[in-house]
């Protein structure tokens, strides 16, 4: 069809505007310099390595690395070269979107508005990362995909070119293959010919060639970063929660992009052709993948290919609607984009410093690095350093760090060893689980450096203390540093990639390097063990089958990991606030039935987000009826407040039986604080059982022998200048006559008698009287006397028939 000249001018104007925005926004991220260090080694003839003499693939984008290498080989400069290369690829992408994906200019304008007003897409149109190349390859794929043949027996050449572009996209970044696969499946399905698998196979030759080269040269088919980031030991549930948070924070930082992805997915599925519906499946599949791996620490980076795909899908769907609807679509995204831009400017425009990571570790990376590492802010000296022309001096000690090593490693001498404790560039550390920390950051999974490892790197002699890990290191060294064609090296490549050495890694040891092991018998008798993030192992001499576990500790957000007698394991998250009972913070945890049946050999207590946590006691409860009374009452307290439904009813029935069987000696041994907690239990049936079991020597009767009060005892609360005594009484009758409490001295330490008027707590029927004394609790020798008002019947203690009784203080 004939396109009006005015429409062509508007399209050209939008392309120019996008190009200017990309250049003005141009910057280089710290992670890009990780690749640049490899490029520097490659163009100088030292090999595609991170540390000299050690073949480790520290980059995730082979095709992009080769493109940068080719450009730098010509210019001998990095900073301006990479920005120019990225900008050129992004501009070509814009041209493809504007002129080749749609039949109607207005539809293309909608896509342009999305890309132009999306901060994420603009940021990663440069950045020094692979996104610009991914965008161009995906744009080329979509041009062929949306304009492909519509007849049943499609041209095999069409399938070949689609497969070739998808293959190059995967070489550029392997996980983007998930975006291409559904659309390739749809294209092949359209042909309905098994013979058309051949062009797909031929198209994927570049990917196959790279994988074979990677397997031969590096010893592994995937980048070292994949091993470092995808096998961390972090529970999948936590990663999925982080992945969801990543999408939410990306949406908050880029409302235009988030709206476009949602709108493009929905429009392609509900309004588009069958081919476009498969494109929406591509979007959803990649979103699921992002959530599954926990997202990324760079806000928006993983979403830009989906943003491009969604923008194109919206444009091609708009092709099939009336003209006014197309203008409405353009206007809608102009409104969303400008509104988001205005809101962001109003919120952050006065910020004096770049934004840092959020509480979930997700950051606007350009905001952090743009003040020093963008095209408009970098001075000539900075450019010279970042170009690689000024090499640092060789350091005898290695650079050891996790995160932020890109620029530091690039500016260092190429002969300086850099040990990335995140494992991205270290073959051994990448295969260790991440050190367990509750506040772990996505993309920055710190590893524990094995004992002797740094000495090994310095001397070249294997000094790793862990003999099994030392054996693994020898194998890795042969693969990454040995002669490429050595037969033994090829054998080790096979063994490493088929898991022959996986059992050599003591995952618990390196996941929890500071963990302490304590026998269960000791833990049940009482301990005082500070908890690091590695936690404490409580080991049983023989399997136990607990129904409940009581933990006394000052932390109520933790993880429990059970190791069962059958070799299994199970992790349980505890997020229930502890109850204060018997002067301690206690947690009762109901053990999963499966774990209880199999038997527990070891319990791993891991604190989360607690300040200076300490574990004081662990009680394994095999059978409720065998519990000490204090634990039965403690569990009753927990059950009354926490348990629900049938579990609560069954457990309370067991507890009532145990409490009812307790003898007088057990009740006499209870402290005043425990008795107070029991009397406050919010369960009438429990109180009915408990009430007659309490010691009766403190019951106070009037002259007619009617029990009126129960004297529970006194609790001492030390103060700077003495002690506060709190006397507690329980009402035995609905109404209690007025009375006073008098503390009479027995020794000369208490100078005078003190008369008190108790206060009644109507909430739980307990009476309390308090007095401050200038002495320590163990120095007090006195008796407590009860007096009725003048003219009233006297109150007497049942135990001795007197108005006074010796003072007992807890």
C-alpha positions in Angstrom: 0.0 0.0 0.0 1.0 3.6 -0.5 2.2 5.3 2.7 1.5 9.0 3.0 4.6 11.2 2.9 3.6 12.8 6.3 3.4 9.4 7.9 6.9 8.6 6.6 8.2 11.9 8.1 6.7 11.2 11.5 8.2 7.7 11.5 11.6 9.1 10.6 11.2 11.8 13.3 10.5 9.1 15.9 13.5 7.1 14.8 15.7 10.1 15.0 14.2 11.0 18.4 14.9 7.4 19.6 18.5 7.6 18.3 19.2 10.9 20.1 17.7 9.5 23.3 19.8 6.4 23.1 23.0 8.5 22.7 22.1 11.0 25.4 21.4 8.1 27.7 24.5 6.2 26.8 26.4 4.6 29.7 28.5 1.5 30.6 27.6 -0.7 33.6 30.1 -2.3 36.0 29.2 -5.8 34.8 30.2 -4.9 31.3 33.8 -4.5 32.4 33.7 -8.2 33.4 33.4 -8.9 29.7 35.9 -6.2 28.8 38.6 -7.9 30.9 38.1 -11.1 28.8 38.0 -9.0 25.6 41.3 -7.3 26.6 43.0 -10.7 27.1 41.6 -11.9 23.8 42.6 -9.0 21.6 46.1 -8.9 23.1 46.5 -12.6 22.3 46.2 -14.0 25.8 43.1 -16.0 25.2 39.4 -15.5 26.0 40.0 -15.9 29.8 39.4 -13.9 33.0 42.6 -14.7 34.9 45.7 -15.5 32.8 46.3 -19.2 32.2 42.8 -20.2 33.4 40.1 -20.9 30.8 36.9 -19.8 32.6 33.9 -18.3 30.7 33.1 -15.3 32.9 30.7 -13.7 30.4 27.2 -14.8 29.5 27.0 -13.5 26.0 29.5 -15.1 23.6 28.3 -13.3 20.4 28.3 -9.9 22.1 31.8 -10.6 23.4 33.0 -11.4 19.9 31.4 -8.2 18.5 33.0 -6.1 21.1 36.4 -7.8 20.5 36.1 -7.1 16.8 35.3 -3.5 17.3 38.0 -2.9 20.0 40.6 -4.7 17.8 40.0 -1.8 15.3 39.6 1.2 17.6 41.9 0.1 20.5 39.4 1.8 22.8 36.5 0.5 24.9 34.2 3.2 26.4 33.2 5.2 23.3 33.5 2.1 21.0 31.0 0.0 23.0 28.5 2.9 23.4 28.7 3.5 19.6 28.3 -0.2 18.8 25.3 -0.5 21.1 23.7 2.6 19.8 24.2 1.5 16.2 22.5 -1.9 16.9 19.7 -0.1 18.7 19.1 2.3 15.9 18.9 -0.5 13.4 16.4 -2.2 15.7 14.3 1.0 15.7 14.4 1.1 11.9 13.2 -2.5 11.6 10.4 -1.8 14.0 9.4 1.3 12.2 9.5 0.2 8.7 9.4 -3.6 8.6 7.2 -5.1 11.3 3.8 -3.4 10.5 1.8 -2.4 7.5 0.4 0.8 9.0 2.6 3.7 10.2 0.3 4.6 13.1 0.8 1.0 14.5 4.5 1.4 14.4 4.2 4.7 16.2 2.6 2.9 19.1 5.7 0.6 19.3 8.0 3.6 19.1 6.3 5.4 21.9 6.6 2.4 24.1 10.3 1.9 23.4 11.1 5.7 23.6 9.2 6.2 26.9 10.4 3.0 28.6 13.4 3.8 30.9 14.4 0.1 30.9 14.6 -0.2 27.2 16.5 3.1 26.8 18.9 2.2 29.6 19.8 -1.2 28.1 20.0 0.0 24.6 23.6 0.8 25.6 25.0 -0.2 29.1 27.8 -2.4 27.5 25.7 -5.5 28.0 24.3 -7.8 25.4 20.8 -6.3 25.3 21.3 -4.2 22.2 22.4 -7.3 20.2 19.5 -9.3 21.6 17.1 -6.6 20.5 18.4 -6.5 17.0 18.3 -10.3 16.5 14.8 -10.5 18.0 13.6 -7.6 15.8 14.9 -9.4 12.7 13.2 -12.6 13.8 9.9 -10.8 14.4 10.0 -9.2 11.0 10.2 -12.6 9.4 7.8 -14.1 11.8 4.9 -11.7 11.4 5.3 -11.4 7.6 5.9 -15.1 7.0 3.9 -17.2 4.5 0.4 -17.9 5.5 -0.2 -20.9 3.4 -0.1 -24.4 4.9 3.1 -25.6 3.3 5.4 -22.8 4.2 8.8 -22.2 2.6 11.6 -24.1 4.3 13.9 -21.2 3.7 11.6 -19.1 6.0 12.1 -21.7 8.8 15.8 -21.7 8.2 16.2 -18.0 8.6 14.0 -18.0 11.7 16.1 -20.8 13.2 19.3 -19.0 12.3 18.3 -15.8 14.0 17.0 -17.7 17.1 20.3 -19.6 17.1 22.3 -16.4 17.0 20.1 -15.0 19.7 20.9 -18.0 21.9 24.6 -17.6 21.2 24.2 -14.0 22.3 22.4 -15.0 25.5 21.4 -18.7 25.9 18.3 -18.2 28.1 16.6 -16.0 25.5 16.1 -19.3 23.6 13.0 -19.6 25.7 11.5 -16.6 23.9 12.2 -18.1 20.5 11.1 -21.7 21.1 7.3 -21.3 21.2 7.3 -19.1 18.0 9.6 -21.6 16.2 7.2 -24.4 17.2 4.3 -22.4 15.8 6.2 -21.7 12.6 7.1 -25.4 12.1 3.5 -26.5 13.1 2.2 -24.3 10.3 4.2 -26.3 7.7 2.8 -29.7 8.9 5.8 -31.4 7.4 8.3 -33.5 9.4 10.9 -32.9 6.7 10.9 -29.2 7.6 12.8 -30.1 10.8 15.9 -30.1 8.6 16.0 -26.4 8.0 15.5 -25.8 11.7 18.4 -28.1 12.5 20.7 -26.4 9.9 19.7 -23.0 11.3 20.9 -23.9 14.7 24.4 -24.8 13.6 25.9 -21.6 15.1 24.6 -22.5 18.5 25.8 -26.1 18.1 29.2 -24.9 17.0 29.5 -22.5 20.0 28.5 -25.2 22.5 31.0 -27.6 21.1 33.7 -25.0 21.2 32.7 -24.0 24.7 32.8 -27.6 25.9 36.2 -28.2 24.3 37.9 -24.8 25.2 36.3 -24.1 28.6 35.4 -27.7 29.5 31.7 -26.9 30.0 28.7 -26.1 27.7 27.4 -23.2 29.8 28.9 -20.0 31.0 30.6 -20.2 34.4 28.1 -17.6 35.6 25.2 -20.1 35.0 26.8 -22.6 37.5 27.4 -19.7 40.0 23.8 -18.4 39.8 21.6 -21.4 39.3 22.9 -23.8 41.9 23.3 -21.7 45.0 21.6 -23.9 47.6 19.0 -21.1 48.3 15.5 -22.7 48.6 13.5 -22.5 45.4 10.6 -20.9 47.3 12.8 -17.9 48.3 14.0 -17.5 44.7 10.5 -17.5 43.4 9.4 -14.9 46.0 12.5 -12.8 44.9 11.5 -13.3 41.2 8.0 -12.0 41.9 9.5 -9.0 43.7 11.8 -8.3 40.8 8.8 -8.0 38.4 7.0 -5.8 40.9 9.9 -3.4 41.4 10.6 -3.3 37.6 7.0 -2.3 37.1 7.3 0.4 39.7 10.4 1.8 38.0 9.1 1.4 34.5 5.3 1.6 34.4 5.3 2.1 30.6 7.2 -1.1 30.0 5.1 -3.1 32.5 1.9 -1.9 30.9 3.2 -2.7 27.4 4.2 -6.2 28.4 0.7 -6.9 29.9 -1.1 -5.2 27.0 1.0 -6.9 24.4 0.5 -10.4 25.9 -3.3 -9.9 26.2 -3.7 -8.4 22.8 -1.7 -11.0 21.0 -3.6 -13.8 22.7 -7.2 -12.5 22.5 -7.1 -10.4 19.3 -4.2 -11.7 17.3 -3.8 -14.5 14.8 -2.7 -18.0 15.9 0.9 -17.0 15.2 0.7 -14.1 17.6 -0.9 -16.2 20.3 2.3 -18.3 20.3 4.2 -15.0 20.8 2.2 -14.4 23.9 3.2 -17.9 25.1 6.8 -16.8 24.6 6.3 -13.8 26.8 4.7 -15.9 29.5 7.3 -18.6 29.4 10.1 -16.2 29.8 8.3 -14.4 32.7 8.0 -17.8 34.4 11.7 -18.4 33.9 12.5 -15.0 35.4 10.4 -15.7 38.4 11.9 -19.2 38.8 15.5 -18.0 38.9 14.8 -15.1 41.2 15.1 -12.3 38.6 18.1 -10.1 38.6 19.7 -7.3 40.6 19.5 -4.9 37.6 16.0 -3.5 37.4 14.6 -4.0 33.9 17.5 -5.8 32.3 15.8 -9.2 31.8 12.6 -7.6 30.6 13.8 -5.5 27.6 13.5 -8.4 25.0 10.0 -9.0 26.2 9.2 -5.3 26.0 10.3 -5.3 22.4 8.3 -8.4 21.6 5.2 -6.9 23.3 5.6 -3.6 21.5 5.7 -5.4 18.2 2.8 -7.6 19.0 0.7 -4.5 19.9 1.7 -2.9 16.7 0.8 -5.8 14.5 -2.5 -6.3 16.3 -3.3 -2.6 15.8 -2.8 -3.2 12.1 -6.0 -5.1 12.0 -8.2 -2.5 13.8 -9.8 0.7 12.7 -7.7 3.8 12.3 -9.2 5.6 15.3 -8.3 2.7 17.6 -4.7 2.9 16.4 -4.5 6.5 17.4 -6.1 5.6 20.7 -3.4 3.0 21.3 -0.7 5.6 20.6 -2.3 8.2 22.8 -2.7 5.7 25.6 1.0 4.9 25.8 2.0 8.5 25.3 -0.2 9.3 28.4 1.2 6.4 30.4 4.8 7.2 29.5 4.6 10.9 30.2 2.6 10.4 33.4 5.3 8.0 34.7 8.1 10.3 33.6 6.5 13.3 35.4 5.8 11.2 38.5 9.4 10.0 38.6 10.8 13.5 38.2 8.6 14.8 40.9 9.7 12.0 43.3 13.4 11.7 42.6 14.2 15.0 40.9 15.8 16.5 44.0 17.8 13.4 44.9 21.4 14.4 45.7 22.9 10.9 45.2 22.2 8.0 42.9 19.7 5.4 44.0 21.0 2.4 45.7 19.7 -1.2 45.9 16.2 -1.7 47.3 15.6 -3.8 50.4 15.3 -6.7 48.0 18.7 -6.0 46.4 17.2 -4.7 43.1 18.8 -1.5 41.8 18.4 1.1 39.0 22.0 0.4 37.8 22.2 3.4 35.5 21.2 5.7 38.3 24.1 4.3 40.3 26.8 4.5 37.6 25.6 7.4 35.4 27.3 10.1 37.4 30.8 8.7 36.5 30.2 6.2 33.7 27.9 7.8 31.2 28.6 9.4 27.9 27.7 12.9 29.1 29.5 12.8 32.5 32.8 11.0 32.0 35.8 13.3 31.6 38.7 12.4 29.3 40.8 11.0 32.2 38.1 8.6 33.2 37.7 7.6 29.6 41.4 6.9 29.3 41.3 4.7 32.3 38.2 2.9 31.2 39.5 2.4 27.7 42.1 0.0 29.0 45.1 2.0 27.8 46.2 2.7 31.4 46.9 -0.6 32.9 47.4 -0.9 36.7 50.5 -2.3 38.3 50.6 -6.0 39.1 49.5 -6.7 42.7 51.1 -9.5 44.6 47.9 -10.1 46.6 44.8 -10.9 44.6 41.7 -8.8 44.4 39.1 -10.7 46.5 35.5 -9.5 46.4 32.0 -10.3 45.4 30.2 -7.7 43.3 31.6 -4.5 41.9 34.6 -6.2 40.5 34.0 -5.2 36.9 35.7 -1.8 36.7 38.2 -2.8 39.4 39.4 -5.8 37.6 39.5 -4.1 34.2 41.6 -1.2 35.6 44.0 -3.6 37.4 46.9 -5.2 35.6 45.9 -8.1 33.3 48.5 -10.1 35.3 46.7 -9.4 38.7 44.6 -12.3 39.8 41.0 -11.4 40.7 39.1 -13.9 42.9 35.4 -13.2 42.6 33.8 -14.7 45.7 30.4 -14.6 43.9 31.9 -17.3 41.8 31.1 -15.7 38.4 34.7 -16.1 37.2 36.0 -18.9 39.4 35.3 -22.5 38.4 35.7 -23.9 41.9 33.7 -21.3 43.8 30.9 -21.4 41.2 30.3 -25.1 42.1 30.1 -24.4 45.9 26.7 -23.5 47.4 26.3 -19.9 48.4 27.1 -19.0 52.0 23.7 -18.9 53.8 22.8 -15.3 54.8 19.2 -14.3 55.4 19.8 -11.0 53.6 21.3 -12.6 50.4 21.2 -10.4 47.3 20.1 -11.8 44.0 23.0 -12.1 41.6 25.5 -11.7 44.4 25.8 -15.2 46.0 28.8 -15.1 48.2 30.8 -18.2 48.5 32.9 -19.4 51.5 36.6 -19.4 50.4 37.8 -22.9 51.3 40.8 -23.2 53.7 44.0 -23.1 51.8 42.4 -22.0 48.5 44.1 -18.6 48.3 47.4 -20.2 49.2 46.8 -22.6 46.4 46.2 -19.8 43.9 49.3 -18.0 45.0 51.7 -20.9 45.0 50.3 -23.1 42.3 50.4 -26.1 44.7 47.1 -27.6 45.9 46.9 -26.6 49.6 43.1 -27.0 50.0 42.5 -28.4 53.5 39.3 -30.3 52.5 40.7 -33.5 50.7 37.5 -34.1 48.7 37.4 -30.5 47.5 41.2 -30.7 46.7 40.4 -33.7 44.4 37.7 -31.6 42.6 40.1 -28.7 42.3 42.7 -31.0 40.7 40.2 -32.1 38.1 39.1 -28.5 37.4 42.7 -27.4 37.1 43.4 -30.1 34.5 40.4 -28.9 32.5 40.8 -25.2 32.7 44.6 -25.0 32.7 45.9 -28.2 31.1 46.9 -28.9 27.5 43.8 -28.5 25.4 44.3 -31.8 23.5 45.5 -34.0 26.4 43.5 -37.2 26.5 43.2 -37.1 30.3 41.7 -33.6 30.0 39.0 -34.8 27.7 38.2 -37.6 30.1 37.9 -35.1 33.0 35.6 -32.9 30.9 33.3 -35.9 30.6 33.5 -36.8 34.3 32.8 -33.2 35.4 29.8 -32.7 33.1 28.2 -36.0 34.0 28.3 -35.4 37.8 31.1 -37.8 38.7 32.5 -35.4 41.3 29.3 -33.9 42.6 29.6 -36.0 45.8 32.9 -34.5 46.6 31.3 -31.2 47.7 30.1 -31.1 51.3 27.3 -28.7 50.6 26.4 -28.2 54.2 29.9 -27.4 55.1 30.2 -24.5 52.6 26.6 -23.4 52.8 26.9 -23.1 56.6 30.6 -22.6 57.3 30.2 -21.2 60.9 27.7 -23.8 62.1 28.1 -25.3 65.6 27.2 -28.9 66.4 25.7 -29.7 69.8 24.5 -33.1 71.1 20.7 -33.2 71.7 21.3 -34.3 75.3 23.3 -31.1 76.0 20.7 -28.9 74.3 17.9 -30.3 76.3 19.7 -29.6 79.6 20.2 -26.0 78.7 22.8 -24.1 76.7 23.6 -20.5 75.8 24.8 -20.7 72.2 25.0 -17.6 70.0 23.6 -18.1 66.6 25.4 -17.0 63.5 23.7 -17.1 60.1 25.0 -20.6 59.7 23.0 -21.7 62.7 23.3 -24.6 65.1 23.0 -28.4 64.5 21.4 -30.3 67.3 22.4 -34.0 66.8 20.6 -37.0 68.3 22.6 -40.1 69.1 19.8 -42.2 67.7 16.7 -41.1 65.7 13.9 -39.4 67.6 10.3 -39.1 66.6 9.1 -35.7 67.9 5.6 -34.4 67.7 6.8 -31.0 68.9 10.0 -29.2 69.4 10.3 -26.5 72.0 12.9 -23.8 71.4 14.0 -21.3 74.0 15.7 -18.4 72.1 15.4 -14.7 71.4 14.4 -15.0 67.8 11.0 -15.8 66.3 11.7 -15.9 62.6 13.9 -18.9 61.7 14.3 -21.9 59.6 14.4 -25.5 60.8 16.1 -28.1 58.7 15.4 -31.8 59.6 17.8 -34.6 58.5 15.8 -37.8 58.8 17.0 -41.4 59.5 16.0 -42.4 56.0 18.4 -39.9 54.4 15.8 -37.4 53.6 15.6 -33.7 54.5 12.9 -31.1 55.0 13.0 -27.4 55.7 10.3 -25.7 57.8 9.9 -21.9 58.0 8.9 -20.6 61.5 7.3 -17.1 61.4 5.2 -17.3 64.6 6.1 -14.8 67.3 7.5 -16.4 70.4 5.4 -16.5 73.6 6.8 -15.2 76.9 6.3 -18.0 79.4 8.3 -18.8 82.5 10.6 -15.9 82.0 11.8 -17.0 78.6 10.9 -16.5 74.9 9.6 -19.9 73.8 8.6 -21.3 70.4 6.7 -24.5 70.0 7.0 -26.0 66.6 4.7 -28.8 65.3 6.9 -31.3 63.5 5.7 -32.5 60.1 4.2 -35.9 60.3 6.4 -37.3 57.6 9.5 -36.2 59.5 8.3 -37.5 62.8 7.5 -41.0 61.2 10.9 -41.3 59.6 12.8 -40.1 62.7 15.1 -37.1 63.1 18.8 -37.5 63.3 19.7 -33.9 63.2 17.9 -30.6 63.6 19.5 -27.4 62.1 18.3 -24.2 63.7 18.9 -21.2 61.4 17.9 -17.6 62.5 16.5 -15.0 60.2 16.8 -11.3 60.6 17.3 -11.4 64.4 19.7 -9.1 66.3 22.3 -11.2 68.2 20.2 -14.4 68.5 21.0 -16.9 71.2 19.7 -20.4 71.6 19.1 -21.4 75.2 17.3 -24.7 75.1 15.9 -27.4 72.8 13.2 -29.9 74.0 12.3 -32.8 71.8 8.8 -34.0 72.7 8.2 -37.6 71.6 4.9 -38.1 73.6 2.9 -35.4 75.3 2.0 -37.7 78.3 5.7 -38.1 79.2 6.4 -34.4 79.4 7.5 -32.6 82.6 4.7 -30.5 84.0 6.4 -27.2 83.2 6.7 -28.2 79.5 3.1 -29.4 79.4 1.9 -26.1 80.8 4.2 -24.3 78.3 2.7 -26.2 75.4 -0.8 -25.5 76.7 0.1 -21.8 76.7 1.2 -22.1 73.1 -1.8 -24.2 72.1 -4.3 -21.8 73.7 -2.9 -18.9 71.7 -1.6 -20.4 68.4 -3.2 -23.7 67.5 -6.4 -23.9 65.6 -9.1 -26.4 64.5 -8.8 -30.2 65.2 -5.1 -30.0 65.9 -5.8 -27.7 68.9 -8.6 -30.0 70.2 -6.6 -33.2 70.0 -3.5 -31.6 71.6 -5.5 -30.0 74.4 -7.1 -33.3 75.3 -3.6 -34.8 75.6 -2.3 -31.9 77.6 -5.3 -32.0 80.0 -4.6 -35.7 80.7 -0.9 -34.9 81.5 -1.7 -31.9 83.7 -4.3 -33.8 85.6 -1.7 -36.6 86.3 0.9 -34.2 87.8 1.6 -34.8 91.5 1.8 -32.2 94.2 5.6 -32.1 94.1 5.5 -30.9 90.5 3.0 -28.2 91.3 4.9 -27.1 94.4 8.0 -26.6 92.2 6.3 -24.1 89.9 7.5 -20.6 90.1 5.2 -17.7 90.7 5.6 -16.5 87.1 4.6 -19.8 85.7 1.5 -19.9 87.9 0.5 -16.5 86.8 0.9 -17.5 83.1 -1.3 -20.6 83.8 -4.0 -18.6 85.5 -4.1 -16.3 82.5 -4.7 -19.1 79.9 -7.6 -18.2 77.7 -9.3 -21.6 78.0 -11.9 -22.3 80.7 -11.5 -26.1 80.6 -7.8 -25.8 81.2 -8.3 -23.4 84.1 -10.8 -25.8 85.7 -8.1 -28.6 85.7 -5.3 -26.3 86.8 -7.1 -24.4 89.6 -7.5 -27.3 92.1 -3.9 -28.5 91.4 -2.2 -25.3 92.6 -0.7 -25.4 96.1 -3.2 -24.6 98.8 -1.0 -23.5 101.6 -1.3 -19.9 100.5 -5.1 -19.8 100.6 -6.6 -17.1 102.7 -9.9 -17.7 104.5 -12.2 -15.4 106.5 -13.5 -16.1 110.0 -16.2 -18.4 108.7 -13.7 -20.6 106.9 -14.7 -19.6 103.4 -11.6 -19.4 101.0 -11.3 -15.9 99.8 -7.9 -15.4 98.2 -4.9 -17.5 97.1 -1.6 -15.9 97.9 0.6 -16.8 94.9 3.9 -15.4 96.0 6.1 -12.4 95.2 8.4 -11.7 92.2 11.5 -9.6 92.6 12.5 -7.2 89.9 16.0 -5.8 90.5 16.5 -2.1 90.0 19.6 0.2 90.1 18.9 1.3 93.7 17.3 -1.9 95.1 14.5 -4.2 94.2 10.8 -4.0 93.3 8.6 -6.6 94.9 5.3 -7.5 93.2 2.9 -9.6 95.4 0.2 -11.5 93.6 -3.2 -12.9 94.8 -5.9 -14.8 93.1 -9.6 -14.2 93.9 -11.4 -17.3 95.0 -14.8 -15.7 95.2 -16.8 -13.5 92.8 -16.4 -10.7 95.3 -13.6 -10.2 97.7 -13.8 -7.9 100.8 -11.3 -5.0 101.0 -8.0 -5.9 102.5 -4.5 -4.5 102.9 -1.0 -6.1 102.7 1.6 -5.4 105.3 5.3 -6.3 104.9 6.7 -6.8 108.4 10.5 -7.0 109.0 12.0 -10.1 110.6 15.5 -8.8 110.6 16.8 -5.2 111.0 17.4 -4.9 107.2 13.8 -3.9 106.6 13.6 -0.8 108.7 9.8 -0.3 108.9 6.6 -2.1 108.1 5.1 -1.3 104.7 1.3 -1.3 104.2 0.0 -1.7 100.6 -3.4 -1.6 98.9 -3.5 -4.2 96.2 -4.8 -3.3 92.7 -7.3 -5.6 91.0 -6.8 -6.6 87.4 -10.4 -7.2 86.2 -9.1 -8.8 83.0 -7.8 -11.9 84.7 -9.0 -11.7 88.3 -5.5 -11.3 89.8 -4.6 -8.8 92.5 -1.2 -7.2 92.6 0.6 -5.0 95.3 4.0 -3.5 94.7 6.7 -2.0 96.9 10.3 -0.7 96.2 13.0 -1.6 98.8 16.6 -0.3 98.9 18.2 -3.8 99.0 18.7 -7.0 97.1 16.0 -9.7 97.1 18.2 -12.2 98.9 18.7 -9.7 101.7 15.0 -9.5 102.6 13.8 -11.3 105.7 10.2 -10.4 106.3 6.7 -11.8 106.6 3.5 -10.9 104.7 0.4 -10.1 106.7 -3.2 -9.7 105.5 -5.5 -7.3 107.3 -9.2 -6.6 106.9 -10.8 -3.1 107.3 -11.7 -2.1 110.8 -14.7 -3.9 112.1 -14.6 -6.6 109.3 -13.9 -10.3 109.9 -10.1 -11.0 110.0 -8.4 -12.8 107.0 -6.2 -15.8 108.0 -3.8 -18.1 106.1 -5.2 -21.6 105.8 -1.8 -23.2 106.3 -1.2 -21.7 109.8 -4.4 -20.1 110.9 -2.6 -16.8 111.3 -2.8 -13.4 109.5 0.9 -13.6 108.6 3.1 -16.0 106.6 6.9 -16.0 105.7 7.7 -14.1 102.6 8.7 -16.3 99.6 10.3 -14.5 96.7 11.0 -15.8 93.2 
